[in-house]
Amino acid sequence: MRCVQDKRYAYIFNGWSDGETVFINESTEGLTFKAMEKAGKTDAYIHHRAEFFKYRVTEELYDYLLDPHALNNLAGKPEYCDILRHMRRRMHEYMRESKDGLIDDFYQKILRSPD
């Protein structure tokens, strides 16, 4: 998981996301996440949030001004395509400068893909 952000927008690249691989970290093993999964059995919204956290998507774009809790992924919305392209360029530049080991994945999954 990689992120670049400014005061308004955040762009996240989840290079591992393939719709099948589960994201496992410290928070998924804690009591809070386990309670979310339990509550999700009777609440569709909570179920959706827990599933999203576990599987993510390859790209996420959030507008902190309009969505301060980052609940609405804008990456697939056509009206945000210019912002998405800008944030992708920032991510690529950051990955290049930091010699990030996932830069080839980013190039293959994002930069080579049609918008």
Secondary structure, DSSP 8 states (H G I E B T S, - for coil): -EEEE-SSEEEEE-TT-SSSS----GGGGSHHHHHHHHHTTT-HHHHHHHHHHHH--SEEEEETTT-TT--S--TT-GGGHHHHHHHHHHHHHHHHHTT-TTHHHHIIIIISS--
